[in-house]
Amino acid sequence: MRLPVGLRGFARVLAVLLLPVAITASASGQSGSRQSYRPPQHTTDWPRLADDGGALGPHLERGRSAQWESDQQRKLAAALAALQPQRRGVIDAYVVSAALDSDPVFGREAREAGKVLARRYDAAGRSIVLAGTNGRAPSTLAMGTPRSLALALTRAAEVMDKSEDVLVLYLTSHGAPVGIAYHDGDEGFGLITPRRFAAFLDQLGIRKRVLILSACYSGIFVSTLSNDDTALLTAASSDRTSFGCRAENDWTFFGDALINHALRKPQPLDDALIEARETISGWETTGDLPPSNPQATIGEGVEAWLVPLEARMPKVATAPVGAPATDAFKP
């Protein structure tokens, strides 16, 4: 997915940890029912951020109203309280799906990814979706932010049995060569970095995990998040962008290929990954785009818990939803 111009700059300046960066507004031009609602726009400069705050990385909210703070707290508290405890003797999956940017494509993708993954991994009552607008109205969900994500993961760690249960995490947003960005209109800014993210998961004691990262440059997480009990899938290699993140899209390329098609089918995760890679490669060839090179590492210990978990998958596939990511090719 193409990175906004200023966010590329942000990737560079975070190396020195302290410089403002401009970020351009995301694509607009919604059609149909989406015209009546205008999602948050990115129109001002990034604030000064340093990699020394927040559980998952630098994070700043500015100009937020008391009502916004109250609404976010209420929505998040309700989602956390609804998370059901694990079942003794059963490998339970806890699904967290989060959109970390207010561009509607990510909100739509995170919502549907939460549904697909919860169905696939028998996680009804054990899933949380964090996302901004779907492009048609303000979100009824808590926004995906570094803070809300940290609290969702912490709550999952509290109710799961970490000796047998599994975290299934889907993150979708823009990315930079230093991390996955959080960006909500002109008010929310932040970055989830590989080092902080890996440390946070380790602090929570969550070892058995399926981590799916849909963002440009998300391959930078591979070296820090990989271990014997982790299956890690990323939309791109550490030096490549991925595609399909126009605000008006329903899916990114990676989300459409992996979530909307491959993981809806009753096939093992590694076969789904092969299918998704081939699909994305075909789309990129058709669009004359450079390869995004999706990455995957599956630890040696993953099979022991993933095989019995996937044995409970529904035996019937569901149909894809939304406009195909390849609609971007249409004139």
Secondary structure by P-SEA (a helix, b strand, c coil): ccccaaaaaaaaaaaacbbbbbbccccccccccccccccccccccccccccccccccbbbbccccaaaaaaaaaaaaaaaaabbbbccccbbbbbbbbbccccaaaaaaaaaaaaaaaaaacccccbbbbbccccccccccccccaaaaaaaaaaaaaacccccbbbbbbbbccccccbbbbbccccbbbbbcaaaaaaaaaaacccccbbbbbccccccccccccccccbbbbccccccccccccccccccccccccccccccccccaaaaaaaaaaaaaaaaaaacccccbbbbbbcccccccccccccccccbbbbbbcccccccccc
